[in-house]
Amino acid sequence: MGLLEAEAIVGLLQAADRNQTLIANNLANLNTPGYRTARLRFARQLDAVLDRDGGLPDGKLIETEVYRPGFLDASPDGNDVSLAREVVELNKNALRMRMYLAALGVRIHKLRLAIDGR
């Protein structure tokens, strides 16, 4: 896949934003009895939506799905949120967002070059 179209990058940023919110919700429920960790899945949907040029076909959106992985290291009260695991997820999500923003910056730079006639 080549450099993604701007619309696809914006969709990826929106998915990363939803993921950030979900991770924050997990952290907010770190001590809530019975709370189960939630995760966001969108890679499969993304593969199905992107066309060969790296763009989103007309009318398509990047859909996300919330699921509960059911980690086995739950505390006695049934809560399976791990602070360490959530910090790792926060860092991974931040890196994804930086990558998407960098790709969008490249697209914008190319557009500026084209507009300036260089």
Backbone atoms as SQL, in Angstrom:
CREATE TABLE atoms (id INTEGER PRIMARY KEY, chain TEXT, resi INTEGER, resn TEXT, atom TEXT, x REAL, y REAL, z REAL);
INSERT INTO atoms VALUES
  (1, 'A', 1, 'MET', 'N', 0.856, -1.165, 0.000),
  (2, 'A', 1, 'MET', 'CA', 0.000, 0.000, 0.000),
  (3, 'A', 1, 'MET', 'C', 0.899, 1.223, 0.000),
  (4, 'A', 2, 'GLY', 'N', 0.600, 2.190, -0.875),
  (5, 'A', 2, 'GLY', 'CA', 1.355, 3.427, -0.932),
  (6, 'A', 2, 'GLY', 'C', 0.926, 4.368, 0.170),
  (7, 'A', 3, 'LEU', 'N', 1.338, 5.602, 0.026),
  (8, 'A', 3, 'LEU', 'CA', 0.952, 6.609, 1.006),
  (9, 'A', 3, 'LEU', 'C', -0.559, 6.776, 0.992),
  (10, 'A', 4, 'LEU', 'N', -1.154, 6.762, 2.138),
  (11, 'A', 4, 'LEU', 'CA', -2.610, 6.824, 2.238),
  (12, 'A', 4, 'LEU', 'C', -3.153, 8.164, 1.778),
  (13, 'A', 5, 'GLU', 'N', -4.361, 8.140, 1.273),
  (14, 'A', 5, 'GLU', 'CA', -5.070, 9.362, 0.933),
  (15, 'A', 5, 'GLU', 'C', -5.385, 10.130, 2.206),
  (16, 'A', 6, 'ALA', 'N', -5.549, 11.434, 2.090),
  (17, 'A', 6, 'ALA', 'CA', -5.809, 12.277, 3.258),
  (18, 'A', 6, 'ALA', 'C', -7.066, 11.838, 4.003),
  (19, 'A', 7, 'GLU', 'N', -8.114, 11.429, 3.274),
  (20, 'A', 7, 'GLU', 'CA', -9.355, 11.011, 3.928),
  (21, 'A', 7, 'GLU', 'C', -9.141, 9.764, 4.777),
  (22, 'A', 8, 'ALA', 'N', -8.317, 8.854, 4.272),
  (23, 'A', 8, 'ALA', 'CA', -8.024, 7.635, 5.030),
  (24, 'A', 8, 'ALA', 'C', -7.219, 7.972, 6.279),
  (25, 'A', 9, 'ILE', 'N', -6.274, 8.888, 6.159),
  (26, 'A', 9, 'ILE', 'CA', -5.474, 9.285, 7.315),
  (27, 'A', 9, 'ILE', 'C', -6.359, 9.935, 8.374),
  (28, 'A', 10, 'VAL', 'N', -7.272, 10.784, 7.947),
  (29, 'A', 10, 'VAL', 'CA', -8.201, 11.407, 8.899),
  (30, 'A', 10, 'VAL', 'C', -9.044, 10.330, 9.586),
  (31, 'A', 11, 'GLY', 'N', -9.484, 9.331, 8.834),
  (32, 'A', 11, 'GLY', 'CA', -10.239, 8.227, 9.423),
  (33, 'A', 11, 'GLY', 'C', -9.415, 7.463, 10.444),
  (34, 'A', 12, 'LEU', 'N', -8.131, 7.253, 10.136),
  (35, 'A', 12, 'LEU', 'CA', -7.245, 6.579, 11.087),
  (36, 'A', 12, 'LEU', 'C', -7.053, 7.423, 12.348),
  (37, 'A', 13, 'LEU', 'N', -6.926, 8.731, 12.178),
  (38, 'A', 13, 'LEU', 'CA', -6.800, 9.610, 13.341),
  (39, 'A', 13, 'LEU', 'C', -8.061, 9.568, 14.201),
  (40, 'A', 14, 'GLN', 'N', -9.214, 9.507, 13.563),
  (41, 'A', 14, 'GLN', 'CA', -10.467, 9.419, 14.318),
  (42, 'A', 14, 'GLN', 'C', -10.535, 8.097, 15.087),
  (43, 'A', 15, 'ALA', 'N', -10.089, 7.015, 14.469),
  (44, 'A', 15, 'ALA', 'CA', -10.075, 5.717, 15.151),
  (45, 'A', 15, 'ALA', 'C', -9.098, 5.754, 16.327),
  (46, 'A', 16, 'ALA', 'N', -7.939, 6.382, 16.131),
  (47, 'A', 16, 'ALA', 'CA', -6.964, 6.494, 17.225),
  (48, 'A', 16, 'ALA', 'C', -7.527, 7.349, 18.358),
  (49, 'A', 17, 'ASP', 'N', -8.309, 8.359, 18.016),
  (50, 'A', 17, 'ASP', 'CA', -8.954, 9.185, 19.040),
  (51, 'A', 17, 'ASP', 'C', -9.959, 8.355, 19.842),
  (52, 'A', 18, 'ARG', 'N', -10.750, 7.540, 19.150),
  (53, 'A', 18, 'ARG', 'CA', -11.694, 6.652, 19.848),
  (54, 'A', 18, 'ARG', 'C', -10.935, 5.669, 20.746),
  (55, 'A', 19, 'ASN', 'N', -9.801, 5.176, 20.257),
  (56, 'A', 19, 'ASN', 'CA', -8.992, 4.258, 21.046),
  (57, 'A', 19, 'ASN', 'C', -8.458, 4.953, 22.299),
  (58, 'A', 20, 'GLN', 'N', -8.031, 6.200, 22.170),
  (59, 'A', 20, 'GLN', 'CA', -7.535, 6.973, 23.309),
  (60, 'A', 20, 'GLN', 'C', -8.625, 7.124, 24.363),
  (61, 'A', 21, 'THR', 'N', -9.842, 7.392, 23.923),
  (62, 'A', 21, 'THR', 'CA', -10.975, 7.529, 24.839),
  (63, 'A', 21, 'THR', 'C', -11.257, 6.211, 25.553),
  (64, 'A', 22, 'LEU', 'N', -11.178, 5.116, 24.825),
  (65, 'A', 22, 'LEU', 'CA', -11.424, 3.797, 25.401),
  (66, 'A', 22, 'LEU', 'C', -10.366, 3.444, 26.448),
  (67, 'A', 23, 'ILE', 'N', -9.109, 3.736, 26.144),
  (68, 'A', 23, 'ILE', 'CA', -8.031, 3.470, 27.103),
  (69, 'A', 23, 'ILE', 'C', -8.221, 4.328, 28.353),
  (70, 'A', 24, 'ALA', 'N', -8.596, 5.592, 28.162),
  (71, 'A', 24, 'ALA', 'CA', -8.849, 6.473, 29.308),
  (72, 'A', 24, 'ALA', 'C', -9.989, 5.920, 30.163),
  (73, 'A', 25, 'ASN', 'N', -11.004, 5.377, 29.522),
  (74, 'A', 25, 'ASN', 'CA', -12.120, 4.771, 30.256),
  (75, 'A', 25, 'ASN', 'C', -11.650, 3.555, 31.057),
  (76, 'A', 26, 'ASN', 'N', -10.773, 2.745, 30.459),
  (77, 'A', 26, 'ASN', 'CA', -10.211, 1.607, 31.187),
  (78, 'A', 26, 'ASN', 'C', -9.472, 2.090, 32.432),
  (79, 'A', 27, 'LEU', 'N', -8.655, 3.135, 32.260),
  (80, 'A', 27, 'LEU', 'CA', -7.899, 3.659, 33.391),
  (81, 'A', 27, 'LEU', 'C', -8.817, 4.249, 34.459),
  (82, 'A', 28, 'ALA', 'N', -9.890, 4.893, 34.035),
  (83, 'A', 28, 'ALA', 'CA', -10.834, 5.465, 34.992),
  (84, 'A', 28, 'ALA', 'C', -11.523, 4.375, 35.811),
  (85, 'A', 29, 'ASN', 'N', -11.597, 3.178, 35.258),
  (86, 'A', 29, 'ASN', 'CA', -12.249, 2.058, 35.943),
  (87, 'A', 29, 'ASN', 'C', -11.253, 1.071, 36.531),
  (88, 'A', 30, 'LEU', 'N', -10.032, 1.518, 36.746),
  (89, 'A', 30, 'LEU', 'CA', -8.970, 0.669, 37.265),
  (90, 'A', 30, 'LEU', 'C', -9.359, -0.035, 38.566),
  (91, 'A', 31, 'ASN', 'N', -10.127, 0.631, 39.403),
  (92, 'A', 31, 'ASN', 'CA', -10.509, 0.061, 40.701),
  (93, 'A', 31, 'ASN', 'C', -12.002, -0.238, 40.806),
  (94, 'A', 32, 'THR', 'N', -12.693, -0.293, 39.676),
  (95, 'A', 32, 'THR', 'CA', -14.126, -0.588, 39.683),
  (96, 'A', 32, 'THR', 'C', -14.334, -2.100, 39.723),
  (97, 'A', 33, 'PRO', 'N', -14.960, -2.602, 40.776),
  (98, 'A', 33, 'PRO', 'CA', -15.175, -4.054, 40.863),
  (99, 'A', 33, 'PRO', 'C', -15.953, -4.598, 39.661),
  (100, 'A', 34, 'GLY', 'N', -15.450, -5.692, 39.107),
  (101, 'A', 34, 'GLY', 'CA', -16.139, -6.356, 38.009),
  (102, 'A', 34, 'GLY', 'C', -15.917, -5.746, 36.637),
  (103, 'A', 35, 'TYR', 'N', -15.222, -4.611, 36.551),
  (104, 'A', 35, 'TYR', 'CA', -15.001, -3.986, 35.243),
  (105, 'A', 35, 'TYR', 'C', -14.018, -4.825, 34.434),
  (106, 'A', 36, 'ARG', 'N', -14.337, -5.016, 33.156),
  (107, 'A', 36, 'ARG', 'CA', -13.477, -5.765, 32.250),
  (108, 'A', 36, 'ARG', 'C', -12.874, -4.817, 31.224),
  (109, 'A', 37, 'THR', 'N', -11.601, -5.011, 30.933),
  (110, 'A', 37, 'THR', 'CA', -10.876, -4.182, 29.973),
  (111, 'A', 37, 'THR', 'C', -11.565, -4.212, 28.610),
  (112, 'A', 38, 'ALA', 'N', -11.660, -3.043, 27.989),
  (113, 'A', 38, 'ALA', 'CA', -12.217, -2.931, 26.646),
  (114, 'A', 38, 'ALA', 'C', -11.097, -2.557, 25.678),
  (115, 'A', 39, 'ARG', 'N', -11.166, -3.056, 24.480),
  (116, 'A', 39, 'ARG', 'CA', -10.208, -2.754, 23.420),
  (117, 'A', 39, 'ARG', 'C', -10.964, -2.373, 22.152),
  (118, 'A', 40, 'LEU', 'N', -10.248, -1.682, 21.267),
  (119, 'A', 40, 'LEU', 'CA', -10.831, -1.254, 20.000),
  (120, 'A', 40, 'LEU', 'C', -10.178, -2.053, 18.871),
  (121, 'A', 41, 'ARG', 'N', -11.001, -2.537, 17.962),
  (122, 'A', 41, 'ARG', 'CA', -10.514, -3.303, 16.822),
  (123, 'A', 41, 'ARG', 'C', -10.970, -2.585, 15.559),
  (124, 'A', 42, 'PHE', 'N', -10.005, -2.299, 14.671),
  (125, 'A', 42, 'PHE', 'CA', -10.406, -1.717, 13.392),
  (126, 'A', 42, 'PHE', 'C', -9.513, -2.143, 12.244),
  (127, 'A', 43, 'ALA', 'N', -8.490, -2.931, 12.497),
  (128, 'A', 43, 'ALA', 'CA', -7.569, -3.333, 11.428),
  (129, 'A', 43, 'ALA', 'C', -8.266, -4.146, 10.347),
  (130, 'A', 44, 'ARG', 'N', -9.110, -5.101, 10.746),
  (131, 'A', 44, 'ARG', 'CA', -9.803, -5.929, 9.743),
  (132, 'A', 44, 'ARG', 'C', -10.727, -5.073, 8.881),
  (133, 'A', 45, 'GLN', 'N', -11.454, -4.176, 9.532),
  (134, 'A', 45, 'GLN', 'CA', -12.364, -3.318, 8.791),
  (135, 'A', 45, 'GLN', 'C', -11.576, -2.385, 7.870),
  (136, 'A', 46, 'LEU', 'N', -10.430, -1.912, 8.333),
  (137, 'A', 46, 'LEU', 'CA', -9.606, -1.018, 7.520),
  (138, 'A', 46, 'LEU', 'C', -9.131, -1.722, 6.262),
  (139, 'A', 47, 'ASP', 'N', -8.654, -2.943, 6.403),
  (140, 'A', 47, 'ASP', 'CA', -8.195, -3.706, 5.235),
  (141, 'A', 47, 'ASP', 'C', -9.319, -3.894, 4.217),
  (142, 'A', 48, 'ALA', 'N', -10.519, -4.098, 4.696),
  (143, 'A', 48, 'ALA', 'CA', -11.655, -4.320, 3.803),
  (144, 'A', 48, 'ALA', 'C', -12.099, -3.035, 3.114),
  (145, 'A', 49, 'VAL', 'N', -11.822, -1.890, 3.721),
  (146, 'A', 49, 'VAL', 'CA', -12.324, -0.624, 3.206),
  (147, 'A', 49, 'VAL', 'C', -11.346, 0.049, 2.251),
  (148, 'A', 50, 'LEU', 'N', -10.049, -0.047, 2.537),
  (149, 'A', 50, 'LEU', 'CA', -9.070, 0.650, 1.702),
  (150, 'A', 50, 'LEU', 'C', -9.000, 0.045, 0.307),
  (151, 'A', 51, 'ASP', 'N', -8.949, 0.914, -0.683),
  (152, 'A', 51, 'ASP', 'CA', -8.783, 0.404, -2.043),
  (153, 'A', 51, 'ASP', 'C', -7.295, 0.272, -2.350),
  (154, 'A', 52, 'ARG', 'N', -6.970, -0.155, -3.523),
  (155, 'A', 52, 'ARG', 'CA', -5.563, -0.423, -3.870),
  (156, 'A', 52, 'ARG', 'C', -4.702, 0.823, -3.873),
  (157, 'A', 53, 'ASP', 'N', -5.288, 1.995, -4.028),
  (158, 'A', 53, 'ASP', 'CA', -4.520, 3.236, -4.056),
  (159, 'A', 53, 'ASP', 'C', -4.324, 3.827, -2.670),
  (160, 'A', 54, 'GLY', 'N', -4.819, 3.162, -1.644),
  (161, 'A', 54, 'GLY', 'CA', -4.658, 3.663, -0.289),
  (162, 'A', 54, 'GLY', 'C', -5.722, 4.656, 0.113),
  (163, 'A', 55, 'GLY', 'N', -6.789, 4.744, -0.667),
  (164, 'A', 55, 'GLY', 'CA', -7.866, 5.669, -0.337),
  (165, 'A', 55, 'GLY', 'C', -9.095, 4.939, 0.150),
  (166, 'A', 56, 'LEU', 'N', -10.051, 5.720, 0.596),
  (167, 'A', 56, 'LEU', 'CA', -11.334, 5.159, 1.007),
  (168, 'A', 56, 'LEU', 'C', -12.301, 5.289, -0.156),
  (169, 'A', 57, 'PRO', 'N', -12.910, 4.187, -0.591),
  (170, 'A', 57, 'PRO', 'CA', -13.916, 4.301, -1.645),
  (171, 'A', 57, 'PRO', 'C', -15.037, 5.237, -1.196),
  (172, 'A', 58, 'ASP', 'N', -15.684, 5.884, -2.149),
  (173, 'A', 58, 'ASP', 'CA', -16.739, 6.840, -1.833),
  (174, 'A', 58, 'ASP', 'C', -17.772, 6.244, -0.884),
  (175, 'A', 59, 'GLY', 'N', -18.089, 7.003, 0.139),
  (176, 'A', 59, 'GLY', 'CA', -19.131, 6.602, 1.070),
  (177, 'A', 59, 'GLY', 'C', -18.692, 5.625, 2.145),
  (178, 'A', 60, 'LYS', 'N', -17.436, 5.211, 2.139),
  (179, 'A', 60, 'LYS', 'CA', -16.954, 4.248, 3.143),
  (180, 'A', 60, 'LYS', 'C', -16.350, 4.987, 4.334),
  (181, 'A', 61, 'LEU', 'N', -16.518, 4.409, 5.501),
  (182, 'A', 61, 'LEU', 'CA', -15.927, 4.927, 6.721),
  (183, 'A', 61, 'LEU', 'C', -15.108, 3.824, 7.371),
  (184, 'A', 62, 'ILE', 'N', -14.157, 4.203, 8.203),
  (185, 'A', 62, 'ILE', 'CA', -13.408, 3.220, 8.958),
  (186, 'A', 62, 'ILE', 'C', -14.224, 2.908, 10.201),
  (187, 'A', 63, 'GLU', 'N', -14.745, 1.701, 10.257),
  (188, 'A', 63, 'GLU', 'CA', -15.574, 1.302, 11.389),
  (189, 'A', 63, 'GLU', 'C', -14.702, 0.698, 12.476),
  (190, 'A', 64, 'THR', 'N', -15.114, 0.908, 13.700),
  (191, 'A', 64, 'THR', 'CA', -14.403, 0.329, 14.830),
  (192, 'A', 64, 'THR', 'C', -15.342, -0.572, 15.608),
  (193, 'A', 65, 'GLU', 'N', -14.754, -1.498, 16.343),
  (194, 'A', 65, 'GLU', 'CA', -15.530, -2.451, 17.128),
  (195, 'A', 65, 'GLU', 'C', -14.893, -2.543, 18.517),
  (196, 'A', 66, 'VAL', 'N', -15.702, -2.382, 19.551),
  (197, 'A', 66, 'VAL', 'CA', -15.215, -2.538, 20.914),
  (198, 'A', 66, 'VAL', 'C', -15.402, -3.991, 21.313),
  (199, 'A', 67, 'TYR', 'N', -14.359, -4.564, 21.869),
  (200, 'A', 67, 'TYR', 'CA', -14.453, -5.939, 22.352),
  (201, 'A', 67, 'TYR', 'C', -13.748, -6.036, 23.702),
  (202, 'A', 68, 'ARG', 'N', -14.020, -7.098, 24.414),
  (203, 'A', 68, 'ARG', 'CA', -13.419, -7.333, 25.731),
  (204, 'A', 68, 'ARG', 'C', -12.566, -8.596, 25.630),
  (205, 'A', 69, 'PRO', 'N', -11.225, -8.438, 25.698),
  (206, 'A', 69, 'PRO', 'CA', -10.346, -9.589, 25.519),
  (207, 'A', 69, 'PRO', 'C', -10.406, -10.617, 26.648),
  (208, 'A', 70, 'GLY', 'N', -10.874, -10.231, 27.811),
  (209, 'A', 70, 'GLY', 'CA', -10.995, -11.181, 28.917),
  (210, 'A', 70, 'GLY', 'C', -9.652, -11.678, 29.426),
  (211, 'A', 71, 'PHE', 'N', -8.822, -10.755, 29.900),
  (212, 'A', 71, 'PHE', 'CA', -7.517, -11.126, 30.443),
  (213, 'A', 71, 'PHE', 'C', -7.698, -12.037, 31.656),
  (214, 'A', 72, 'LEU', 'N', -6.792, -12.967, 31.814),
  (215, 'A', 72, 'LEU', 'CA', -6.907, -13.972, 32.870),
  (216, 'A', 72, 'LEU', 'C', -6.376, -13.502, 34.223),
  (217, 'A', 73, 'ASP', 'N', -5.726, -12.358, 34.260),
  (218, 'A', 73, 'ASP', 'CA', -5.136, -11.888, 35.512),
  (219, 'A', 73, 'ASP', 'C', -6.062, -10.929, 36.272),
  (220, 'A', 74, 'ALA', 'N', -7.326, -11.258, 36.330),
  (221, 'A', 74, 'ALA', 'CA', -8.298, -10.414, 37.031),
  (222, 'A', 74, 'ALA', 'C', -8.043, -10.464, 38.538),
  (223, 'A', 75, 'SER', 'N', -8.350, -9.365, 39.183),
  (224, 'A', 75, 'SER', 'CA', -8.222, -9.306, 40.640),
  (225, 'A', 75, 'SER', 'C', -9.381, -10.085, 41.280),
  (226, 'A', 76, 'PRO', 'N', -9.335, -10.314, 42.581),
  (227, 'A', 76, 'PRO', 'CA', -10.412, -11.055, 43.244),
  (228, 'A', 76, 'PRO', 'C', -11.807, -10.437, 43.065),
  (229, 'A', 77, 'ASP', 'N', -11.846, -9.105, 42.825),
  (230, 'A', 77, 'ASP', 'CA', -13.148, -8.461, 42.620),
  (231, 'A', 77, 'ASP', 'C', -13.635, -8.546, 41.173),
  (232, 'A', 78, 'GLY', 'N', -12.859, -9.229, 40.292),
  (233, 'A', 78, 'GLY', 'CA', -13.274, -9.423, 38.903),
  (234, 'A', 78, 'GLY', 'C', -12.760, -8.393, 37.925),
  (235, 'A', 79, 'ASN', 'N', -12.072, -7.355, 38.401),
  (236, 'A', 79, 'ASN', 'CA', -11.524, -6.320, 37.528),
  (237, 'A', 79, 'ASN', 'C', -10.245, -6.841, 36.891),
  (238, 'A', 80, 'ASP', 'N', -10.138, -6.739, 35.540),
  (239, 'A', 80, 'ASP', 'CA', -8.937, -7.232, 34.862),
  (240, 'A', 80, 'ASP', 'C', -8.106, -6.117, 34.230),
  (241, 'A', 81, 'VAL', 'N', -8.352, -4.853, 34.624),
  (242, 'A', 81, 'VAL', 'CA', -7.575, -3.738, 34.084),
  (243, 'A', 81, 'VAL', 'C', -6.201, -3.723, 34.741),
  (244, 'A', 82, 'SER', 'N', -5.161, -3.647, 33.920),
  (245, 'A', 82, 'SER', 'CA', -3.780, -3.577, 34.404),
  (246, 'A', 82, 'SER', 'C', -3.216, -2.209, 34.031),
  (247, 'A', 83, 'LEU', 'N', -2.730, -1.480, 35.026),
  (248, 'A', 83, 'LEU', 'CA', -2.150, -0.164, 34.769),
  (249, 'A', 83, 'LEU', 'C', -1.000, -0.266, 33.770),
  (250, 'A', 84, 'ALA', 'N', -0.143, -1.255, 33.957),
  (251, 'A', 84, 'ALA', 'CA', 1.001, -1.420, 33.053),
  (252, 'A', 84, 'ALA', 'C', 0.544, -1.681, 31.618),
  (253, 'A', 85, 'ARG', 'N', -0.455, -2.541, 31.447),
  (254, 'A', 85, 'ARG', 'CA', -0.968, -2.856, 30.103),
  (255, 'A', 85, 'ARG', 'C', -1.573, -1.614, 29.451),
  (256, 'A', 86, 'GLU', 'N', -2.286, -0.822, 30.238),
  (257, 'A', 86, 'GLU', 'CA', -2.929, 0.373, 29.684),
  (258, 'A', 86, 'GLU', 'C', -1.899, 1.437, 29.305),
  (259, 'A', 87, 'VAL', 'N', -0.824, 1.551, 30.079),
  (260, 'A', 87, 'VAL', 'CA', 0.237, 2.499, 29.731),
  (261, 'A', 87, 'VAL', 'C', 0.894, 2.086, 28.414),
  (262, 'A', 88, 'VAL', 'N', 1.107, 0.790, 28.229),
  (263, 'A', 88, 'VAL', 'CA', 1.653, 0.301, 26.955),
  (264, 'A', 88, 'VAL', 'C', 0.701, 0.654, 25.816),
  (265, 'A', 89, 'GLU', 'N', -0.598, 0.441, 26.011),
  (266, 'A', 89, 'GLU', 'CA', -1.587, 0.764, 24.968),
  (267, 'A', 89, 'GLU', 'C', -1.606, 2.260, 24.673),
  (268, 'A', 90, 'LEU', 'N', -1.494, 3.093, 25.718),
  (269, 'A', 90, 'LEU', 'CA', -1.430, 4.545, 25.516),
  (270, 'A', 90, 'LEU', 'C', -0.231, 4.914, 24.653),
  (271, 'A', 91, 'ASN', 'N', 0.918, 4.333, 24.961),
  (272, 'A', 91, 'ASN', 'CA', 2.124, 4.632, 24.189),
  (273, 'A', 91, 'ASN', 'C', 2.017, 4.156, 22.746),
  (274, 'A', 92, 'LYS', 'N', 1.481, 2.963, 22.532),
  (275, 'A', 92, 'LYS', 'CA', 1.294, 2.463, 21.166),
  (276, 'A', 92, 'LYS', 'C', 0.347, 3.374, 20.389),
  (277, 'A', 93, 'ASN', 'N', -0.729, 3.792, 21.038),
  (278, 'A', 93, 'ASN', 'CA', -1.695, 4.651, 20.370),
  (279, 'A', 93, 'ASN', 'C', -1.075, 6.012, 20.039),
  (280, 'A', 94, 'ALA', 'N', -0.267, 6.542, 20.955),
  (281, 'A', 94, 'ALA', 'CA', 0.400, 7.828, 20.701),
  (282, 'A', 94, 'ALA', 'C', 1.345, 7.719, 19.506),
  (283, 'A', 95, 'LEU', 'N', 2.067, 6.604, 19.401),
  (284, 'A', 95, 'LEU', 'CA', 2.963, 6.399, 18.260),
  (285, 'A', 95, 'LEU', 'C', 2.183, 6.302, 16.951),
  (286, 'A', 96, 'ARG', 'N', 1.047, 5.598, 16.991),
  (287, 'A', 96, 'ARG', 'CA', 0.203, 5.524, 15.788),
  (288, 'A', 96, 'ARG', 'C', -0.256, 6.910, 15.368),
  (289, 'A', 97, 'MET', 'N', -0.716, 7.691, 16.342),
  (290, 'A', 97, 'MET', 'CA', -1.194, 9.033, 16.014),
  (291, 'A', 97, 'MET', 'C', -0.082, 9.880, 15.405),
  (292, 'A', 98, 'ARG', 'N', 1.123, 9.775, 15.953),
  (293, 'A', 98, 'ARG', 'CA', 2.252, 10.527, 15.403),
  (294, 'A', 98, 'ARG', 'C', 2.548, 10.094, 13.971),
  (295, 'A', 99, 'MET', 'N', 2.467, 8.791, 13.710),
  (296, 'A', 99, 'MET', 'CA', 2.717, 8.285, 12.365),
  (297, 'A', 99, 'MET', 'C', 1.652, 8.807, 11.392),
  (298, 'A', 100, 'TYR', 'N', 0.378, 8.759, 11.808),
  (299, 'A', 100, 'TYR', 'CA', -0.696, 9.252, 10.950),
  (300, 'A', 100, 'TYR', 'C', -0.537, 10.743, 10.679),
  (301, 'A', 101, 'LEU', 'N', -0.177, 11.510, 11.706),
  (302, 'A', 101, 'LEU', 'CA', 0.022, 12.945, 11.523),
  (303, 'A', 101, 'LEU', 'C', 1.202, 13.229, 10.597),
  (304, 'A', 102, 'ALA', 'N', 2.265, 12.435, 10.706),
  (305, 'A', 102, 'ALA', 'CA', 3.408, 12.600, 9.806),
  (306, 'A', 102, 'ALA', 'C', 3.003, 12.304, 8.361),
  (307, 'A', 103, 'ALA', 'N', 2.219, 11.237, 8.157),
  (308, 'A', 103, 'ALA', 'CA', 1.752, 10.905, 6.807),
  (309, 'A', 103, 'ALA', 'C', 0.871, 12.020, 6.256),
  (310, 'A', 104, 'LEU', 'N', 0.022, 12.583, 7.099),
  (311, 'A', 104, 'LEU', 'CA', -0.826, 13.696, 6.665),
  (312, 'A', 104, 'LEU', 'C', 0.035, 14.908, 6.326),
  (313, 'A', 105, 'GLY', 'N', 1.089, 15.135, 7.100),
  (314, 'A', 105, 'GLY', 'CA', 2.011, 16.242, 6.813),
  (315, 'A', 105, 'GLY', 'C', 2.681, 16.082, 5.459),
  (316, 'A', 106, 'VAL', 'N', 3.053, 14.855, 5.113),
  (317, 'A', 106, 'VAL', 'CA', 3.660, 14.594, 3.809),
  (318, 'A', 106, 'VAL', 'C', 2.656, 14.900, 2.697),
  (319, 'A', 107, 'ARG', 'N', 1.407, 14.464, 2.886),
  (320, 'A', 107, 'ARG', 'CA', 0.364, 14.741, 1.879),
  (321, 'A', 107, 'ARG', 'C', 0.187, 16.249, 1.695),
  (322, 'A', 108, 'ILE', 'N', 0.134, 16.977, 2.788),
  (323, 'A', 108, 'ILE', 'CA', -0.041, 18.431, 2.720),
  (324, 'A', 108, 'ILE', 'C', 1.160, 19.077, 2.034),
  (325, 'A', 109, 'HIS', 'N', 2.354, 18.611, 2.358),
  (326, 'A', 109, 'HIS', 'CA', 3.569, 19.137, 1.727),
  (327, 'A', 109, 'HIS', 'C', 3.536, 18.917, 0.215),
  (328, 'A', 110, 'LYS', 'N', 3.124, 17.736, -0.207),
  (329, 'A', 110, 'LYS', 'CA', 3.029, 17.448, -1.643),
  (330, 'A', 110, 'LYS', 'C', 2.007, 18.349, -2.325),
  (331, 'A', 111, 'LEU', 'N', 0.896, 18.578, -1.656),
  (332, 'A', 111, 'LEU', 'CA', -0.114, 19.486, -2.224),
  (333, 'A', 111, 'LEU', 'C', 0.421, 20.895, -2.361),
  (334, 'A', 112, 'ARG', 'N', 1.137, 21.357, -1.336),
  (335, 'A', 112, 'ARG', 'CA', 1.722, 22.705, -1.407),
  (336, 'A', 112, 'ARG', 'C', 2.714, 22.816, -2.552),
  (337, 'A', 113, 'LEU', 'N', 3.534, 21.785, -2.736),
  (338, 'A', 113, 'LEU', 'CA', 4.488, 21.787, -3.849),
  (339, 'A', 113, 'LEU', 'C', 3.762, 21.845, -5.194),
  (340, 'A', 114, 'ALA', 'N', 2.672, 21.085, -5.299),
  (341, 'A', 114, 'ALA', 'CA', 1.913, 21.081, -6.540),
  (342, 'A', 114, 'ALA', 'C', 1.259, 22.447, -6.790),
  (343, 'A', 115, 'ILE', 'N', 0.743, 23.068, -5.755),
  (344, 'A', 115, 'ILE', 'CA', 0.107, 24.373, -5.901),
  (345, 'A', 115, 'ILE', 'C', 1.148, 25.426, -6.282),
  (346, 'A', 116, 'ASP', 'N', 2.322, 25.345, -5.681),
  (347, 'A', 116, 'ASP', 'CA', 3.392, 26.317, -5.985),
  (348, 'A', 116, 'ASP', 'C', 4.044, 26.047, -7.329),
  (349, 'A', 117, 'GLY', 'N', 3.757, 24.882, -7.940),
  (350, 'A', 117, 'GLY', 'CA', 4.295, 24.550, -9.256),
  (351, 'A', 117, 'GLY', 'C', 5.732, 24.060, -9.210),
  (352, 'A', 118, 'ARG', 'N', 6.131, 23.480, -8.124),
  (353, 'A', 118, 'ARG', 'CA', 7.510, 22.963, -8.031),
  (354, 'A', 118, 'ARG', 'C', 7.584, 21.517, -8.364);
